[in-house]
Amino acid sequence: MENEGRVNVPPASLSALGGVDPEAAGIVMGSLEESGLISRGYDLWAEVEVRRIEEEPKGLREEVAAVHAALPGSGSVGLPALARKAGLRPAVVQGAIYRMMVDGVAEIIPRGSLVDVRLKTFSLAEDSRRNIAGRLKNRAKTAYAQIRDVESFAALRTCRREHLLRHFGDMEKVAPCAGCDVCLGETEEQLRTAGTKTSIPEGTPLVPAFAGLSGADEDLPGVDAALFERLRSWRGEQAKRQRVPAYVVLHNSHLEEISARKPGTIHELGAIKGVGLRRAARYGEEILALIHGEEAPESAPAEENGFRVHLEAAGRLLRSGRGADAVPALARALELGGEEARREVDELLGSMTGE
């Protein structure tokens, strides 16, 4: 389809004559260009429809004047045929027509598209064929590898933010991050399986359901059955108050691990996989009271006690020199704690600057 070293045809003609689908033809064209066997210009118009043209305009550049003289007074003409008549390359003809349209010399409607390809060789040597085949194979491998990466990220059961940091070579430990669905205990599988847990009768010897899973310590102490029952009763009251299923508050596996580990601070509670800092901020004071055998305090809205866990996290980030990372935590603290949070944020920032 070459004419004087160039090819100007509709894209569909290339794919049809090559016996491949349009997408594959585009990939092969890209590989030919990467291999230095062709060069491609911008796609051209397939034809133009002339609706009005000035008779003898003055001051036209030479190539514009040549195209103007070759144009019909009205009707349609293919761009390659017009280029042959004007004695210019199709790309130059298209530029000239555009100039006339801008200057108001002619009213022209472009239609369709053509590829603009210059051949650098008129046949493919065996080495070139192998090179292009290798490029296509590598392209396919890369595409499948990208799909597998996305699938593995979607199926993660560990902190997603930490996974992304590792991908870019950052080995900092951030889990639990208090931001991804895994650390917040909101993965679909957790919600799906939570309702299938069986209740544990009082006095039954318990082995943590999480033992041996998700990297849990094999020497984790056994579950405190009495504490588990207190937590389960508290969870039932929470679920009734919120009018939600019990597992939305906390799963049985969370209660078991809390009963075994007996965290001493809200941060330690949030570090339990699936609990996360958001739940820890909301329920932390009540759970810690139950762990220490005290009466759980009346549930307070998140605005009253939830901001401090975000403030603590922001303080740690600021002290480690990661000011930019502290901004979301500070913003969340202000959102939850109102004026009280604002005062404490001011104190925190003042201590950082020595004021």
C-alpha positions in Angstrom: 0.0 0.0 0.0 3.1 2.2 -0.1 3.4 5.2 -2.4 6.8 6.9 -2.6 7.8 5.5 0.8 4.6 6.5 2.6 1.3 4.8 3.5 -1.9 6.8 4.0 -4.8 4.5 4.4 -7.7 4.1 6.8 -6.6 2.2 10.0 -9.3 -0.5 9.3 -7.6 -1.3 5.9 -4.3 -2.1 7.6 -5.9 -4.5 10.1 -8.2 -6.1 7.5 -5.4 -6.7 4.9 -3.1 -7.9 7.7 -5.7 -10.4 8.9 -5.7 -9.1 12.5 -8.1 -7.2 14.7 -7.7 -3.4 15.0 -6.3 -3.6 18.5 -3.6 -6.1 17.5 -2.8 -4.0 14.4 -2.2 -1.0 16.7 0.1 -3.0 18.9 2.1 -4.3 15.9 2.4 -0.7 14.5 3.7 0.4 17.9 6.3 -2.4 17.9 7.4 -1.6 14.3 7.9 2.1 15.3 9.8 1.1 18.5 12.0 -1.1 16.4 12.8 1.8 14.1 11.3 0.2 11.0 8.6 2.9 10.4 7.9 6.4 11.6 4.4 7.6 12.3 2.9 11.1 12.0 -0.4 12.3 13.3 -3.5 10.6 11.8 -4.9 12.5 8.8 -8.4 13.2 7.5 -9.6 10.6 5.0 -11.5 13.2 2.9 -12.8 16.7 3.0 -16.1 18.2 2.0 -15.8 21.7 0.4 -18.9 23.8 1.1 -17.5 27.3 0.2 -14.2 28.6 -1.1 -13.1 32.1 -2.1 -12.4 32.5 -5.8 -9.0 34.2 -5.8 -7.7 35.0 -2.3 -4.6 37.2 -2.0 -1.4 36.6 0.0 -1.6 32.9 0.3 1.6 31.0 1.1 2.9 28.8 -1.8 1.7 25.4 -0.5 -1.6 26.9 0.6 -2.1 28.4 -2.8 -1.3 25.0 -4.4 -3.9 23.2 -2.3 -6.5 26.0 -2.9 -6.0 25.6 -6.6 -6.5 21.8 -6.4 -9.7 21.9 -4.3 -13.0 21.5 -6.1 -15.5 24.3 -5.9 -17.8 22.1 -3.9 -18.2 18.4 -3.0 -15.9 15.8 -1.4 -12.4 14.7 -2.3 -10.1 12.2 -0.7 -7.0 13.6 1.0 -4.5 11.3 -0.9 -6.1 12.2 -4.2 -6.0 15.9 -3.3 -2.3 15.6 -2.3 -1.4 14.0 -5.6 -3.2 16.8 -7.5 -1.4 19.5 -5.5 2.0 17.7 -5.6 2.4 17.7 -1.9 2.4 15.2 1.0 -1.0 14.6 2.6 0.2 15.9 5.9 1.2 19.2 4.2 -2.1 19.4 2.4 -4.0 18.9 5.7 -2.0 21.7 7.3 -2.8 24.0 4.4 -6.5 23.2 4.5 -6.5 23.9 8.3 -4.8 27.3 7.6 -7.6 28.2 5.0 -10.3 27.2 7.5 -8.7 29.4 10.2 -8.3 32.4 7.9 -11.9 32.1 6.6 -10.8 31.4 3.0 -12.8 28.2 2.8 -15.6 26.4 4.6 -14.4 22.7 4.7 -15.7 19.7 6.7 -13.1 16.9 7.4 -14.3 13.3 7.5 -12.8 10.0 8.5 -9.1 9.2 9.3 -6.0 7.9 7.7 -2.8 6.6 9.3 0.3 8.5 8.2 3.3 6.1 8.0 6.8 6.5 6.5 8.5 3.2 5.7 12.2 3.1 6.7 12.6 -0.3 5.1 10.5 -2.1 2.5 10.8 -5.7 3.9 11.3 -7.3 7.3 14.5 -9.3 7.9 14.5 -12.3 10.1 16.2 -10.5 12.9 13.5 -7.8 12.8 10.8 -10.4 12.9 12.4 -12.0 16.0 12.9 -8.6 17.6 9.2 -7.6 17.2 8.0 -11.1 18.3 10.1 -10.7 21.5 8.7 -7.2 22.1 5.1 -8.5 21.8 5.8 -11.4 24.1 7.3 -9.1 26.7 4.4 -6.8 26.4 2.0 -9.7 27.1 4.1 -10.9 30.0 4.1 -7.4 31.5 0.3 -7.1 31.1 -0.3 -10.4 32.8 2.1 -9.5 35.6 0.2 -6.2 36.2 -3.1 -8.2 36.4 -1.5 -10.6 39.0 -0.3 -7.6 41.0 -3.7 -6.1 41.1 -5.3 -9.4 42.0 -2.8 -10.0 44.9 -3.4 -6.5 46.2 -7.2 -7.1 46.2 -6.7 -10.3 48.1 -4.4 -8.9 50.7 -5.1 -9.8 54.4 -2.3 -7.6 55.7 -2.0 -3.8 55.8 -2.5 -2.4 52.3 -0.5 0.8 52.9 2.5 -1.1 54.2 2.3 -3.4 51.1 2.5 -0.3 48.8 5.4 1.1 50.8 7.3 -2.1 50.4 6.6 -2.0 46.7 8.4 1.3 46.4 11.3 0.2 48.7 10.2 1.8 51.9 10.6 -0.6 54.8 9.0 1.5 57.5 6.6 -0.4 59.7 3.2 1.4 59.7 0.7 -1.4 60.4 -1.9 -1.0 61.7 -2.3 2.1 59.6 -5.8 3.0 60.7 -6.7 3.8 57.1 -7.1 0.6 55.0 -10.0 -1.8 55.2 -7.7 -4.6 56.5 -6.5 -2.6 59.5 -10.0 -1.3 60.1 -11.4 -4.9 60.0 -13.7 -4.1 57.1 -12.7 -6.7 54.5 -15.5 -8.5 52.8 -14.3 -11.9 53.9 -14.2 -10.8 57.6 -17.8 -9.5 57.3 -18.9 -12.7 55.5 -17.4 -15.2 58.0 -18.0 -13.3 61.2 -21.6 -14.4 61.4 -20.6 -18.1 61.3 -18.7 -18.1 64.6 -20.3 -20.1 67.3 -20.9 -18.6 70.8 -18.7 -20.0 73.6 -20.4 -21.2 76.7 -19.1 -19.9 80.0 -16.5 -22.1 81.5 -15.5 -23.8 78.2 -11.7 -24.0 77.8 -10.8 -21.7 74.9 -8.1 -21.8 72.3 -7.8 -18.5 70.4 -9.4 -18.9 66.9 -6.6 -16.7 65.6 -3.8 -18.9 66.8 -1.5 -19.8 63.9 -3.3 -17.4 61.6 -2.1 -14.2 60.0 1.3 -14.4 61.7 -0.1 -14.6 65.2 2.3 -15.7 67.9 2.2 -19.4 68.5 2.9 -18.8 72.2 -0.1 -16.5 72.6 -1.7 -17.1 76.0 -5.1 -18.7 76.2 -8.3 -16.7 76.1 -9.6 -15.4 79.5 -13.1 -16.9 79.3 -14.6 -14.6 81.9 -13.3 -11.5 80.1 -14.5 -12.9 76.8 -18.1 -13.2 78.3 -17.9 -9.6 79.7 -16.9 -8.3 76.3 -19.5 -10.4 74.5 -22.2 -9.0 76.8 -20.9 -5.4 76.3 -20.9 -6.0 72.5 -24.5 -7.1 72.6 -25.5 -3.9 74.3 -23.6 -1.9 71.8 -25.2 -3.7 68.9 -28.7 -3.2 70.3 -28.0 0.5 70.9 -26.7 1.0 67.3 -29.3 -1.4 65.8 -26.7 -3.3 63.9 -25.6 -7.0 63.9 -23.1 -7.8 66.7 -20.2 -8.5 64.3 -20.4 -4.9 63.0 -19.2 -3.8 66.5 -16.5 -6.4 66.8 -16.1 -10.0 65.6 -15.8 -13.0 68.0 -12.2 -13.4 66.8 -11.5 -9.8 67.9 -13.0 -10.5 71.4 -11.0 -13.7 71.7 -7.7 -11.9 70.9 -8.5 -9.0 73.2 -9.3 -11.5 76.0 -6.0 -13.2 75.4 -3.7 -10.2 74.9 -5.4 -7.8 77.4 -4.1 -4.6 75.8 -3.2 -1.8 78.2 -3.6 1.2 76.0 -5.9 2.3 73.2 -2.9 2.1 70.8 -2.2 -1.5 71.8 -5.9 -2.3 71.3 -5.8 -0.7 67.8 -2.8 -2.8 66.9 -4.8 -6.0 67.1 -5.5 -7.1 63.6 -9.0 -6.3 62.5 -9.7 -3.9 65.4 -7.8 -0.9 64.1 -7.4 2.5 65.5 -10.9 3.7 64.4 -12.7 1.1 66.5 -10.1 1.5 69.2 -10.9 5.2 69.4 -14.6 4.6 69.5 -14.7 1.7 72.1 -11.3 1.9 73.7 -12.2 3.4 77.1 -15.0 0.9 77.6 -13.0 -2.1 76.6 -10.0 -1.2 78.7 -12.3 -0.7 81.7 -13.7 -4.2 81.1 -10.2 -5.7 80.8 -9.2 -4.2 84.2 -12.4 -5.6 85.8 -14.0 -2.2 86.1 -17.5 -1.1 85.1 -17.5 0.0 81.5 -18.1 3.8 81.4 -21.2 5.1 79.6 -20.7 5.2 75.9 -19.5 8.6 74.8 -19.9 9.9 71.3 -16.8 9.7 69.2 -16.4 13.5 69.3 -15.7 13.3 73.1 -13.0 10.7 73.2 -12.1 9.5 69.7 -9.8 12.4 68.7 -7.0 11.6 71.1 -5.9 8.4 69.3 -5.5 10.4 66.1 -3.7 13.2 68.1 -1.3 10.6 69.6 -0.6 9.2 66.1 0.1 12.7 64.8 2.4 13.4 67.7 4.5 10.3 66.9 4.7 11.3 63.2 5.7 14.9 64.0 8.4 13.7 66.5 9.8 11.4 63.8 10.1 14.2 61.3 7.1 13.1 59.1 5.1 16.3 59.3 3.3 15.7 56.0 2.1 12.3 57.1 0.7 13.9 60.4 -1.7 16.2 58.6 -4.5 13.7 58.0 -4.4 12.5 61.6 -4.5 16.2 62.9 -7.4 16.9 60.6 -9.3 13.9 61.8 -8.6 14.8 65.5 -10.0 18.3 64.8 -13.0 16.9 63.1 -13.9 14.6 66.0 -12.9 16.7 69.0 -14.0 20.2 68.2 -12.7 23.0 70.4 -11.1 20.6 72.9 -9.2 19.0 70.1 -8.2 22.4 68.8 -6.6 23.4 72.1 -4.7 20.1 72.4 -3.5 20.4 68.8 -2.3 23.9 69.5 -0.4 22.6 72.6 1.1 19.8 70.5 2.3 22.1 67.8 3.6 24.6 70.3 5.7 21.8 72.0 7.1 20.9 68.6 8.2 24.5 67.9 9.3 25.2 71.4 6.8 28.0 71.8 
